[in-house]
């Protein structure tokens, strides 16, 4: 749950197949996507505020897009630095399919706007 008027920021640390440590930084205050060799800052703004939402991020696809074909070896950390309430955090080997989600899921990270 993200309160109205508050920024939301979280980072995902990964290690690729070449043992290079990289970070994906998702930030609601960012205006544009910035990609460097070791980190990428990705703007996010489509959040419903003051209501519970399910947030699903396809880290594998984001890493491949941002770091030009890098294959994820491991997920090292997840850092949430925001004024929000969190119920559960978990990882999955395969992405959640859209037909598996409930209609009130809140937000599905729409990567298509960056990849398209």
Order of alpha helices (4+ residues) and beta strands (2+ residues): beta-beta-beta-beta-beta-alpha-beta-beta-alpha
